[in-house]
Amino acid sequence: MSTTHKQEVSRVIRASVIGATIEWYDFFLYGVIAGLVFNKLYFPSDDAFIGTMLAYTTFAIGFVARPLGGVIFGHIGDRVSRKGALIATLVLMGASTVAIGLIPSYDSIGVWAPILLLLCRILQGIGLGGEWGGAVLMAYEYAPKEKRGLYASWPQVGLALGLCLASGVVAILTAVLTPEDFYTWGWRVAFLLSALLVFLGLYIRVAIKESPEFEKLKASNAENKQPFVSMIKQYPGNIIRGMGARYIDGVLFNIFGVFSISYLSNDLNMDRTTALTGVLIASFIMCFSIPFFGALSDKVGRTKTYFWGSIITGFSAVPALYFMTAHSDNTLVVWLSIIIPFGILYASVYGPEAALFCELFDTDVRYTGISFVYQFSGIFASGITPMIATALLHANDGQPWYVAGYVVFAGLVSAYSAWSIKKSKQQKESVPTPVLRSRYS
């Protein structure tokens, strides 16, 4: 790799990480605030359970909108420009996040308050739906083939940094402001900060070039005219396997990154700032564990890393929720109950995931393919998880064992899907025909 190419790769990685960080900050800031403020400010109810469920419903709507964003920006990225799609998603995401910080409460404008909140959440989902695929794709397509797991994992760090930033900002605001000030106006500051982050991201992204693989595709006029249709026709099995593999990622992240904050503060009476700090520490550690497992997948194999990571991560929820519940008065124990499954074990699936999905599709439909798999599966793997967890907790009289069982189930589904990806690869490689087929590790 020449010095010039190394510099370009480094620039692409920085742009992908910073852009992804901003997008995830915006998206998960909503999740952090939903169970703390939105349930009371935009969905007032005499029943706290109903208010929280309504707030988490709008949280889930963002995930429903993400596949639409994946299809729209995937089409642009596969036909016109990877770079152009990434810039557009960043602007859309930032604008909708700032708008959320400006929406008056239900007491001020009535039913228009939740309607406007829902609309902004949908725009957030569309923006992130196109962002994730483009960010990991640029890193993957610039990477040396023997290091694609590592390079594609760097944009994944943006998730950890985004959550770390979102949790950190909210933790600082809740620590320095009175509960009344935070509820009245303090939470809005966190959303308005997105404007500064977007300007930073745009400054960096404008300078990067298209990926080498996409430039070759454009030069040979081989762009796919209907990438979504081609993806559905040519890769139906890979789509299903990819969505199944994604299950544990979405479930565990939202149990420990979103639901746990509400559970600890509302059900176990832990100080809100303390709960947020536990997620903050786990997110920081994840910044190092994600590239570690991405690199590990380059050495031992993508599907093997993902298979065992899914099983171990899924079962880790059982002891984690036990210690969290039984020792809710012990801050260190609660933090470790979040850090170990979320900050370390979760990275064993999230680190190699980007490269695993990229290898399910060929270049002409790759942006559309990985975006659709990741975002469509996010509806059931991520979007409805806080609602499911809240309902399971309610059904079990406040005990988390149904929730733990749900996480274990997700881990087993993802492990089977990873095994199926490997078997499919082996079967196709045993057929000595020159047909175009997906690539795996």
Beta strands, then each sheet from edge to edge (+ up, - down):
end
